[in-house]
């Protein structure tokens, strides 16, 4: 009886873990890593708003004068999955969105990473990260004032 119980318990355990590791949730196996082209915005920017629902946001500094950014993913990225951005000249606001607003919820790729590089010693009026399930890492030397941060996840300040 004891052996039968152990055999049944083993089968149940294998069936639970076996299915969990067989297929990734979005059906991709060993996809090529995707990296977008770097976008460089030379206009005067006083505010940055990032709407990044899933994945991670990394904010670094660089010695240039422009704000630059790009995204990466280990999953397949379609045109509707790619980041979009706008610049409002009147408010001097750069807005970076996780994906095209016409995308359906079933098309979301949840592991994208946004890397933003801001000019060294630049201060912004507003640096806002709206996120749902994203983590953020901000370089300690990035001099930004974050007025509003809507966040579910972790925020790290790296030295």
C-alpha positions as CSV (number, residue, x, y, z in Angstrom):
1,X,0.0,0.0,0.0
2,X,2.8,2.4,0.9
3,X,4.6,1.7,-2.5
4,X,1.3,2.3,-4.4
5,X,0.8,5.6,-2.6
6,X,4.4,6.7,-3.5
7,X,4.0,5.7,-7.1
8,X,0.7,7.6,-7.4
9,X,2.2,10.7,-5.6
10,X,5.2,10.5,-8.0
11,X,3.0,10.4,-11.1
12,X,0.9,13.3,-9.8
13,X,4.0,15.3,-9.2
14,X,5.5,14.5,-12.6
15,X,2.3,15.4,-14.3
16,X,2.2,18.8,-12.6
17,X,5.8,19.8,-13.2
18,X,6.1,18.1,-16.6
19,X,3.4,20.3,-18.1
20,X,4.7,23.5,-16.6
21,X,8.1,23.2,-18.3
22,X,7.0,21.8,-21.6
23,X,5.6,24.9,-23.2
24,X,6.1,28.6,-22.6
25,X,2.9,30.5,-22.1
26,X,3.1,32.3,-25.4
27,X,4.2,29.2,-27.4
28,X,7.7,30.5,-28.3
29,X,10.7,28.3,-28.0
30,X,14.3,29.7,-28.3
31,X,13.2,32.9,-30.1
32,X,15.9,35.2,-31.3
33,X,16.5,38.2,-29.1
34,X,15.0,41.4,-30.4
35,X,16.6,44.8,-30.0
36,X,15.0,47.9,-31.5
37,X,16.9,50.7,-33.1
38,X,18.0,53.4,-30.7
39,X,15.7,56.5,-30.8
40,X,17.5,59.8,-30.1
41,X,15.4,62.8,-29.3
42,X,17.4,66.1,-29.7
43,X,14.5,68.4,-28.7
44,X,14.4,70.2,-25.3
45,X,12.8,67.7,-22.9
46,X,11.5,68.8,-19.5
47,X,9.1,65.9,-18.9
48,X,9.3,62.2,-19.5
49,X,6.3,59.9,-19.2
50,X,6.8,56.2,-19.6
51,X,3.8,53.9,-19.9
52,X,5.4,50.5,-19.6
53,X,3.0,47.8,-18.5
54,X,5.2,44.7,-18.3
55,X,8.9,43.9,-18.2
56,X,11.5,46.4,-16.9
57,X,12.6,50.0,-17.3
58,X,16.2,50.9,-16.8
59,X,17.2,54.6,-16.6
60,X,20.9,55.5,-17.1
61,X,22.9,58.6,-17.8
62,X,25.3,59.3,-20.7
63,X,27.6,62.2,-21.7
64,X,25.5,63.3,-24.7
65,X,22.8,66.0,-24.9
66,X,19.9,63.9,-26.3
67,X,17.5,61.5,-24.5
68,X,17.9,58.1,-26.1
69,X,16.0,54.9,-25.7
70,X,15.5,51.4,-27.1
71,X,13.8,48.2,-26.2
72,X,14.8,44.5,-26.1
73,X,13.0,41.3,-25.8
74,X,13.8,37.6,-26.0
75,X,10.4,37.0,-27.6
76,X,9.1,37.8,-31.0
77,X,8.0,41.4,-31.5
78,X,5.5,42.4,-34.1
79,X,4.7,45.9,-35.3
80,X,1.8,46.2,-32.8
81,X,4.1,45.0,-30.0
82,X,6.8,47.6,-30.6
83,X,7.1,50.6,-28.4
84,X,5.7,53.9,-29.7
85,X,6.6,57.4,-28.6
86,X,5.5,61.0,-29.0
87,X,7.0,64.4,-28.3
88,X,4.8,67.3,-27.4
89,X,6.7,70.5,-28.3
90,X,4.3,72.8,-26.3
91,X,4.8,70.9,-23.0
92,X,8.3,69.6,-23.9
93,X,7.1,66.1,-22.9
94,X,8.4,62.9,-24.3
95,X,6.0,60.0,-23.9
96,X,7.1,56.4,-24.4
97,X,4.5,53.6,-24.7
98,X,4.9,49.9,-24.2
99,X,3.0,49.1,-27.4
100,X,0.8,50.4,-30.1
101,X,-2.6,51.4,-28.6
102,X,-4.4,49.4,-31.2
103,X,-3.0,46.1,-29.9
104,X,-5.3,43.5,-28.4
105,X,-4.6,42.2,-24.9
106,X,-3.8,38.7,-26.3
107,X,-0.8,40.1,-28.3
108,X,1.1,41.5,-25.3
109,X,4.7,40.4,-25.0
110,X,5.4,40.6,-21.3
111,X,9.2,40.5,-21.0
112,X,10.3,43.6,-22.8
113,X,13.0,45.9,-21.4
114,X,13.1,49.6,-22.0
115,X,16.5,51.3,-21.6
116,X,16.4,55.1,-21.4
117,X,19.7,57.2,-21.3
118,X,19.4,60.8,-20.2
119,X,22.1,63.5,-20.3
120,X,24.4,63.6,-17.4
121,X,23.4,66.1,-14.7
122,X,20.1,66.9,-16.5
123,X,17.1,67.6,-14.2
124,X,13.5,67.1,-15.4
125,X,10.4,68.8,-14.2
126,X,8.6,65.4,-14.3
127,X,9.8,61.8,-14.8
128,X,6.8,59.6,-14.5
129,X,6.7,55.8,-14.8
130,X,3.2,54.3,-15.2
131,X,3.5,50.6,-14.8
132,X,1.4,47.5,-14.1
133,X,3.8,44.7,-13.7
134,X,7.2,46.3,-14.5
135,X,10.3,46.7,-12.4
136,X,12.5,49.8,-12.6
137,X,16.2,50.4,-12.1
138,X,17.4,54.0,-11.9
139,X,21.1,55.0,-11.8
140,X,21.8,56.8,-8.6
141,X,23.6,59.6,-10.5
142,X,20.6,60.3,-12.7
143,X,19.3,63.6,-11.4
144,X,15.6,63.3,-12.0
145,X,12.8,64.4,-9.8
146,X,10.0,61.9,-9.9
147,X,6.8,63.7,-9.0
148,X,4.5,60.8,-9.6
149,X,5.2,57.2,-9.7
150,X,2.4,54.7,-10.3
151,X,4.0,51.4,-9.6
152,X,3.4,47.8,-8.9
153,X,6.7,46.1,-8.5
154,X,10.2,46.9,-7.4
155,X,12.3,50.0,-7.9
156,X,16.1,49.9,-7.5
157,X,18.6,52.7,-7.3
158,X,21.9,51.5,-8.6
159,X,25.3,53.1,-7.7
